Amino acid sequence: MAVTHAVIYTASLGVVSHYVGQALPRRWFHPDRFPFKSFRWEQEGNVYRRLGVHHWKDLVPDMSKVMPDMIPKRVSLRGTAEEAMTLVQETCVAEAVHGVLMVLSVGNYLLCQNLAGLAITLFDAIFLNLPYWVIQRYNRPKLLRLAEKLQRKENHGSENSDSHL
C-alpha cells in the first residue's frame, strides 16, 4: 500500500507542478542571476554537451507538445529576440520546478520507508526530473546567445530603416 501512495504522490506532484509552473510570475526569474546564470564550471552549457545531452534531449517527452497552455520549445533565426527571451524565461521556470520536484521526491521515501521507497525516490529524482533540469542548464546559454544575435539583427535592421528617412 505504501508503494501505491508513493506512486500517487509522484503523479500528483507532476500534475500540480505543471499548474504551479504556469502560474509563477516570470518576473521572478532572472537568467543572469543565481541560480539560473551559468556557473563557470558549466562552460556556457558545454559541460552538458560532453555528457551527451545533445544526443538524448529531444528523446525525452516535451509537455509543450501536448499541453496547449505551454509555450512551444522552438525558436529559430527567423524568430525575434523577444521570442528567444521568452524561451529563456521558460527554461528558468522549468529548472526551478524540476529542482523543487527533485527535493520533493524525498517524500516518496517518507511514504514508503523501505527499499522500494528508496528506489521510487531515486527513480523520481534521477529519471523523471534531473534530465529536464540538465536540459534547461544546457539550453539556456545557447538561447541567450540566440537572443543576443536576434537583437543585433533587429537593431541593425532598424538602423538601416532609419537611414532611409
Secondary structure as UniProt FT lines:
FT   HELIX           2..23
FT   HELIX           26..28
FT   TURN            31..32
FT   TURN            34..36
FT   HELIX           40..45
FT   HELIX           46..50
FT   TURN            51..52
FT   HELIX           53..56
FT   HELIX           57..59
FT   HELIX           63..65
FT   TURN            68..69
FT   TURN            77..78
FT   HELIX           81..104
FT   HELIX           106..111
FT   HELIX           115..123
FT   HELIX           124..129
FT   HELIX           130..163
//
